[in-house]
Amino acid sequence: MIRKLTESDRELTLAFLNDEPAMNLFIIGDIENFGFHEDFQELWGSFNDLNQMEGVLLRFHENFIPYYKDNNFDIEEFKKIIGSQEIPKKIISGKERIVENFKDILRTSKEKSMYFCEIKDANKLKEYGNQIKIATEEDAERIYNLLEDIEEFQTTDTNSVERIEKVIASKTGRIYFIEGENGELATVAQTTSETATAAMVVGVATKKEYRGKGLMSQCLSKLCHDVLLEGKTLCLFYSNPKAGSVYHSIGFESIGKWMMLVEGRAN
């Protein structure tokens, strides 16, 4: 049985997801930060005949994240829900072994497979100076402009000035940056879906002319230091080997693979 989840399902849903807290950080964070009654967010649960939860599907704006534990889980109802949503450009993301089963429901799609990593202590973090700043809402446009200059961030429509402003204002994430010349941003590192115990690192980017100077590792180290100091762990995913080497050098360890499918238009 599939049904829409409500506030009365919070405890049950979080208990189910916390069997793999790192992999489910987006869903857990969105539940903790936005609950079950926002227009931009919906959650569905799949239950067996004993009313035990077997799967969860999240819609956050245009992004869908399915999760289940049993390899024999029947995903057809989840597919129907995603297919029925009148959203111009859908994104399906999550644990690779799960998301690869949803490829057939998008008209055409760009596929991206990434390594999923976690850091729990600050032993390997790099030294950083006082040039690292914490973003306010006034910095949102500069952050957006930097991300728009980076090719890998142009594959989705999830970045916008408004969304960046909302993350900062709602404190569901934080953004650190280093300035370059003429007030432009040289590098940026962000978190999202922050919970009481963890945070997801996203949007780590360095403008081309500032690469190779160690700015990214400094900015990310400062961000990780501050989050770890609060007793939280951090997760991230990457596909770029050069970026991966930086992440591993400051203490991130691989724990699995993440996949993203971005819907496109047929030719």
C-alpha positions, 0 to 999 in steps of 0.5 A: 500500500502506498499513501501520502505521509503526514506529520503523524508519520514523522517518527516512523519515517525517520526511524526507517531512514536512519538505518542509512543516515548518510545516504538518506541525509537529504530526505531526513534533512528535508523532513526536519527542516520543512516537515510534511505540509509545504507545497514544494515538498511531498513524501509517500510511504510504501507499507506491507500487509503488516503496516510496516514501512518498506519504502519512502519517496520524497519530492522536493521541488522537481527532485525525487529521491526514492529509498528502499532496503529490499532489492525485491521491493516493487517500485512500480507505484513509485514510478507511477507517482513520479510519472504523474507529476506535472513538472517540466524537468524532473530529477531523480537522485539517490543511492545508485543501486536504487536510481538505476531502476528508474531510468525508463520513466524519463523521456530522455535523461542525462545520467551522472554517477558519483562517489559518496563520501563522509567525514567524521573527524577533523584530523586531516583538515588543511590550515586556513586563514582569515580570508574565508567569509560566511555568506549572507543573503546579499552574497547570493547573486555572486554565489549564483554567478560563480556556479553558473560559470562552472560547467558541472553546475549547468546540468540542472536547474536547482541553482537560483539566486532565490534558492540560495537566499532561502538556504541562507535565510532559513539556516538549512545550510551555510555557504563559505567563500573566498573572494578574488579580484574585483569583488568576484568570488574565487571559491565557494563551499556549501552545506544543505539539508543540515540536521541535528547530526549531519550536513551535506556538502554541495556546490563546491566550486572554484573559478578556473583562474583561481584553481591550483592555489589550494583555495578550495581545500582551505575553504572546505576545511574551514566549513568542515571544521565549523560543522564538525565542531558542532558534533555533526558529520558531513557527507558529499558526492563527487565525480571529478577525480581531481576534486575527489583527491582534495576531498580524500586529502582532508579526511573524506572516505568513500561509503557508496555511490550516488546517481542523478538522472536529469530529464531532458527533451527528446530530439 
